[in-house]
Amino acid sequence: MSEYSMKPKRLEINEAVKCLRGGGVIAYPTEAVWGLGCDPFNLHAVNRLLALKQRSKSKGLILAAASISQVGVLIEALPLAQQKQVESKWPGPVTWIIPDISNIIPSWVKGQHAKVAVRVSNHPIVKDLSNAFGGMIVSTSANFNNESEIKSFEILERQFGSKIDGIVKGDLGLSRNPSEIWDVESGIRIR
């Protein structure tokens, strides 16, 4: 049996959080596609996730949070008009690219950028994970670089198999496409 066909462990939220805290990489459902996640402050975990995706370190990663308070230090540094603009779209499937003025997000998450991509999710599993973890988690689509996002649990298992530490089973949200991405400073929609 190939290691790609081995089924990873199914995780409950508390098991997934323990895995994240231990430097693990997990898969979980998001608003539209299956995501891969890890502790953004654990360099080893982030490097492992990037290697799994075959993704360049320079591109940066999206962080997901359960509430605006979890990203407060990033939001508070914005002008009031931009704060209101960001908050008007959250929670929901909208990712904002925000300047990391306080420089609290590690460079390995931001890649070659001075800004960070953040989403406050309304998906119950993403919210439960972030709340139980106590902060933001990496939320990148579970796919290999430049390949289509995964919407099927069976494809997720087949492609990532034993390469990840577990899967939080659940349903994808109702969004048809991955989150929109907006740059808060320019107001330009990137995706």
Summary of the structure (lengths in Angstrom):
residues: 191
radius of gyration: 15.6
end to end distance: 38.8
largest distance: 56.1
contacts: 620
relative contact order: 0.28
helix: 36%
strand: 20%
